[in-house]
Amino acid sequence: MLLNPYRFGATGGGLLPLPIQTVDFVIGDHSTIGGSSSSRSMFVPTSAAEGDLMVATVNHSTAVTAPSGWTFYFNGVNGSGSQQLSVYFKTATSGDPGSSHTWTMSSNAQFVVHYTILRGSSPLSILSHASESGTSSDTAISMPESSPSNRGQYLIAAVTRSSVNGDIPAGVSISPGWDLRSAASSPFLPLRVACATREAVNETDVQGTWSFSPGASSPGWRTIQMVIGYT
């Protein structure tokens, strides 16, 4: 995060703006394996590079164990049930691109893993987040707004819903300025991930709203918005 976007000119003649450090989306990838299992194998996309920030969002029902090198960041229950959303992160090493990572659960059940790969001119991290949950079957879910809000930052948003009648409908959309990056699903554990630059949503909807059409019966949902930037 840039605390002071200005510097003195070489001759001391005044303050000059520093270039804004930007965060670039590289690629997203997810598991789409149906059925119950105690493990999921995820390949890191070959377009990833050493130093990239990899963010994993996981929709699961029992305790998850991340592969070696991944750091836990967040966990929250989808409403009042046992299904939940977890977030982990890892700075890619030279051996990560193209390699397989195995995620495990404490029992056989359905779960979904999504990777978001981001790149910066220097190391990136998750600066902050905001999250909410509910137990309704609403067809529109507003995300909480996370902070800080500085230029050049990147936003990741994820939503999970617990479904009793199968997957949520294919008609999923999000507010202008956001790009839907994933439609990952196991039959009863849908996960959607979207990304945006801070500039893209500043003039539209920084909170963002997930819309589902038609509505699906759901005992619970969870949404999170994360700010990615420079420390």
N, C-alpha and C positions, 0 to 999 in steps of 0.2 A: 504494500500500500504506500502510495506517495503522500507523505505528510506535508511536504513543501514543494509545490510544482514549479517554483521559481529559483533562479540563481543569479548572482551578480555577473554582469558583463565583464569581458576580459579587461576592459579599461576602467572598470568601476563606474561606468556611466549609467547604470540602472539595472533593473531586474529584467531578466529574459526568461520566457517560459521554457521549461524542460520538455523534451518530447514525452508524450504520454506512452507509458508502457502498456501494451495491449496483451490480451490473452486470446489465443486462437484455438478454435475447436478443430481437432484432428480427425477423430472418428468415434463412433459409438458401436458397440456390439453387445449381443445378449444371447442367453440360452433360451431355447424354445422347446425343450424336451418335456413331453407330457408324461403323466403317470407319477407314481410315488418312487422315491429313491432317497438314499442317504448321502448322495454325492452328486456334484455337477462339475464337469470339466469345462473350463473356459480357456480358449486360446487368446492370448494378447495379440491384437491385430499387428501385422507386419509393418504397417505404416507408423506405428509408435516408435519413439526414439528415446535414447537415454536422456534422462532429465525431465521427461514429460510427467505431468501429474495424472495418475489414473484414479478415478473415483468409481467405486463399486456400490451400486444400490441393489439391495437384496429384499425380495418379498418372500417371507418364510413363516412357518408355523411352530417350529421347535428350535432349540438353541443351534446357532451356526458357528462353525469354526472356520476362520479364514485361512488361506494359504500362508506359508511363511513369508514374512516381509510386509504384510498388510497391517495397517493400524486401524483399530476400531475408532469410529467417530460418533455414531448416533444410533439409538434404537428407540422405537416407539410402537405401541400396539395400535392396530387398526380398530378404532372404536373400543368395544368392550370384549372382543374375542381374543383368541390365542394367536391369530395371524398378525404379523408385524413387519415393519420396514426397518432395515438396518443399513448403515452407510459405513464404508471402509475406504481408506485411501492408501496409495503407495506411489513413491517416486520411481519411475521406471529406471532399471539398470540396463546395461548393454546386453544382458542375456535375456531380457524380458520379451522383446518383439518376436512373435512367432511361437513362444513357449506356451505350454499348457499349465494352468493353475487348477487345482482341485479344491472345491468348496464342499464342506461336509455338514450334515445335520445330525442331531443326536438320535433321530429315529427316521424310519422310512416315511416320507411325506412329500408333497409337492413343494417346490420352491423355484424361484426365478432369480437369475443374476444378470445385471447389466453393467457394462463398463463404459465410462465416458473418459476419453483421452483428450487432455488439454495441453497446450504448449505456450511457453513464455520465453522472454529473453533472459530471464533469471528464474531461480526456483519459485514455484507456485505453492500455495497452500489454501485450505479452506479457512477463510477469515471469520465467518460467522454463519449462523443459520436461524431460521424461524420455522416452527412446525405446529400443525394443528391436527386434530382428529375429530371424528364424529361417528354417530351410529345410524344416521339416516340413509335413505336411498335417494338423496337429492340428485337432480340432474345437472346442477352447477355447483362447483366447489371453488371458493375463493382461497387463494394461497395467502398466508401471512407475509408481510413485507420484511425482509431481512435488512440488516445494516452492517457496515457503513455503506454509503452510496457515493463512491468516487468514480470518476471517468476511468475507462480502461479496464474495469473489472468485468467479470463474466459471471453469469447466473446459471445455476443448474436447478431445475425443479423436477420433483418426482411425486407421483400419486399412486397409491395402492388401494385396492378395494377388496374386501372379503366378499365372495359371491356364493350364494346358496343354490343358484339356478344356472350355473355355468359361467362362462367368461362374460365380462362386460362387453357391450356392443362394439362393433367396429367403428361406429360414428363418434369418435373422440376428437375434440378440438381444444385449442387453447387460445388465449387472447392474442391480438396482433402484436408483432414484435418478438414473439416466441416461436422457436422452431421445434416441432415434435420430432424427437430423435429416435424413439423406440416405441414399439408396440409389443413388448415382450409379454408372454403369457405361458403359464401352465394352466390346465383347464379351469381351476378354481382360484388361481392367484395371479390376477392381472397386474401388470406394472407398466406405467407410462413415464417416460423421461423427456423433458424439454430443456432447451438451452436458449440463452439470449445474451447479447451484450448489454451493458448498462445503458449505453446510448440508445439502443433500439427500443427499450421499454420506457425510458424516461418520459417520452412524449406520448406514450399510449397507456400502458397499464403495468406499472412496476409490480403490483401485487400479482396480477395474472389470475385468470379464472379457467378452470378445467370444466368443459361441458361434455355431457354424455347424452346421446340421443339415439334411441329412446332410453329412458331410465332403466336400470337393472336393480333387482332386489339385492340388497346388500346390508348385512348386519354391522358393517363398519368400514371406515376409510381412514387414510392417513396421508397427509401431504407435507412436503418439506421444500423449502427454498434455501439454497446455499450460495454464498458469495465467494468466488474464487479470485485471488489476487496476489499481490506481492507483499511479503512481510517486511 
